[in-house]
Amino acid sequence: MLDAPRLPAPPSAPAETPTPARLGLTTAVVALGGLLFGFDTGVISGALLFIRTDFALNSFEEGAVISALLLGAAVGALGSGRPADRFGRKKVLVAIALTFTLGLLAAVLARNFAMLVAARAVLGLAVGGASTVVPLYLTEIAPPRLRGRLVTANQILLTVGILVSYLINLAYAGSADWRAMFAVGLVPSVAMLVGTLLIPESPEWRRGGAVTRDRSAHVALSSPLVRPALVIGVTLAAVQQFGGINSIIYYAPSIMARAGLPATNSITYSVAIGAVNVVMTIAAIPLIDRVGRRPLLLFSLTGMALSLAALGVALSLPTSSATNITALICMVTYVASFAIGLGPVFWILAAELFPPEARARGSAVCALVNWAANFIVGQLFLPAADLVGESWVFWSFATVSATAVAFVLRTVPETKNRSLTDVQRGLATRSHPRTRPATP
């Protein structure tokens, strides 16, 4: 017997238009999920230096501490779509904020390896949920002309979270206090928990866009009118990771050391990479809605492909001051290219392209693919570099980025300044010119 559907509000009921101040405050509160996303993925890089000593971890256990969050994030990303449809975006955001808080408390209080892995898995659930529901909620509350900027605010706070985690690591490195590193994250998590209790529900969900029957939701994702959005979202999710970004974010100090640069202060190298990531993501704000999604994607992927190809060449040459500096410049250029385009635009499109009845589930599937690819790259980068050499690994990343240029030219529509209804109708018409989309 099917569950009774939630009765939607009358279609003619006007949506509440938030004031600019309220819209800005709501965006800031919800985007704290992005900051915590970045903080919790980045803080382990410095904390692990001291955790391995306190808990006498071997290399397998160190990998498990890192991987627990990534696997938890994959589960959280996929599992957040159905509750977001059934119970609403706001309630799920409150649950995500509570999960962040509980996970951080568990990490601070962990007394052994097993407790820490469990805490990291809980944090992963929150990170994965935030990666799905935060862009989704911001997309649904934003006016068309501001939608790109509001969703990019989440990406900015994500990169800020990574940078803050590196700075916190640097601040507590002298005392080796890894528990304090985790504890700092409780400040934004509690702020998000309190703030999400006060924000309004998504007007798109209130108007009846939610699908409450599981069978209907799965049919929606497999529908010919939804499939083009799923193909674009899943492909860009994979490209974002198989284009190599987290090989740089996770392993920049190791790459620099292999290139011959001194790696005595690995946290400082990470701070520099994190700062470039933040600055270029901020630079994307005025461009997302002015220039558009497609041009930024094309520029970003081209810059990534060229930087990766050049990095591969630099790493294949005999070590010298010139090749070392070239490798460093290529890494910075690559991160800058990613941050100004593919980084924020993927999350925007993953929330824009799907129709209401498939938006939460579709975004969740895209986030799941992103986290699964993240896990694969994180686990295989160093073994692959040892097997075939760093140059070939980066050339393979360059090939993925170059191939994605052709994919964007062929399939990705422009969505700037268009209502969500127009975006989905246009995508359906473009992909199925003989099919007339149903009028909402």
C-alpha positions, 0 to 999 in steps of 0.5 A: 500500500502506497503512502499517502502523498503530502498535499501541496499548497495551492499552485496559485499561492504566491511565494514569499519574497524574502528581503535582501537582508533576510536572503543574505542571512539565510544564505550565510547560515546555510552555507556554514554547511559548506564551511564545515564540509571544507573544515572537516575534510581539511583538518585531518591533514594536520591532526593526523601528524599527531594522532598517529603518535598518540594512537600508534597508528600504522599506515593502514589505520591512518588511511582508515581515519581519512577514508572513514569520512569519504565513505561516510560522505558517500552514504550521507550524500545518497541518503539525504535526498529521500528525507529532503523530499519527504520531510523538507529541506529545512529539517534535513539541514537541522539534522545535518548541523546536529550530526556535524556537532555530534561528530566533532564532539566524538572526535574531540573525545575519542580515546582510541582508533576505533572511536576516532574512525567512528567519529570521522564516519559520522562527520562524513554523513554530515559532509555528504548530506551538506554537499547535497542539500545546501546547494539544493536549498540555496538554488530553490530560495534564490532569485534567478539573477542571484542563483549562481552567486548564492550557490557559489557562496557555499563553495566559497565557504567550503574553500574557506573551511579548508583554509581555516583548517590548515591555519588551525593546524598550523596554530596548534602544531607547536602544542601537538593538540589535535583535539583542539584542532577538531574542537574549533569546528564546534563553533560554526557547527553550533551556529549552524544548528541554531541558525537552521532552526530559524530559517524558512522552508524552501518555497519550491518544496512548500509548493508541492515539488516534493515526491513522497512515494519512493516508487514515484521518485525512482521513476522520476530519475529514470524518466527520459525527461530527467535522464539528460540532467542526470547524465550531465550531473554525474559526468561533471561529478566524475570529471571534478575528481578524475580531473585530479583536484584532490590529488593536489589538495591532499598530496601537494606537499608530497608532490613538491617533495618528489619534485625536489622542493623542500617539504619540511613545512608541509602545512605551509604549502597546504595553506598557500594552495588553500589561499589560492583556492579561496581567492579564485572562488571569490573571483568567480562570484561576479562571473557566475551570473554575468558570464554564465556557467558554460563559458566558465566551465570551458575556460576552467577545464581548458586551463586545468588540462594545460596546467596538468599537461605542463606539470606532467612535463615538468615532473618528467624532466631532471630536477633543477630550480627551473623545473621545480618552480615550473611545477609549483606554478603549474599547480597554482595555475591548476587550482586557480583554473579549477576554483574559478569554474568547475569547482562551483559550477558543478554544484550549481548545475547539479541543483539547477538541472533537475525538475522538482520531483527529481531535484533532491534525488538527482543532486544526491546521486551526483554527490554520491558519484563525486564522493566515490570518485574522490575516494578512488583518487585519494586511495590510488594516486600515490600507488599509481604515481609509484607504478607509472610515475607522476608525469603519466598520472597528471597526463591522464588527469589532463586527458580527462579535463580535455575530453570534458571540454568536448562534453560541455560544448556538446551537452551542457546548457546555459542556465544563467538568469533563467527560472528553474522551470525554464532551465528544465523545459529547455534541457528537455526540449534540447535533449528530446526535440520531438518531446513536448515537456509537460506544462508545470 
